[in-house]
Amino acid sequence: MITGSFLALALFLGYAVAVGLSMAATFGISAASPSFLAKDFRIRRRYKFVQDAVWLVCTTAGGYVAALIIGQTRPWLGAIGLIAALVGVLWVNAWEMRQRGIEHQIAMSLATALGVTAGFLIRLR
């Protein structure tokens, strides 16, 4: 039986892995090629698509880590919780939403759901 502490730990670590990997990728890309990232203080369109793809990979890793902790007992409770936490923070951060644009916010929300689900499916397979 899944306990609240395992669920909380799974959500925390899944969130930390997804966001940590995303930050590491963002910092790596910006250090390697600042001109790819932005022009005239605006994020480039092609970088936004790369960021969407990177986010999909990061949420898959986060979902996998959360599934490792939760185990076989009610794994979808953890998946839904992690998706809700990641998408919630994504939409609350108004500055990033203005920079990214609504279409990429929606794409990243879908990538979150797909990535976390994929991470759980990979682990539970």
HELIX and SHEET records of a PDB file:
HELIX    1   1 GLY A    4  ALA A   32  1                                  29    
HELIX    2   2 PRO A   34  LEU A   37  1                                   4    
HELIX    3   3 ARG A   45  ILE A   70  1                                  26    
HELIX    4   4 PRO A   75  VAL A   92  1                                  18    
HELIX    5   5 ALA A   94  ARG A  100  1                                   7    
HELIX    6   6 ILE A  102  LEU A  124  1                                  23    
SHEET    1   A 2 ALA A  38  LYS A  39  0                                        
SHEET    2   A 2 ARG A  42  ILE A  43 -1                                        
END                                                                             
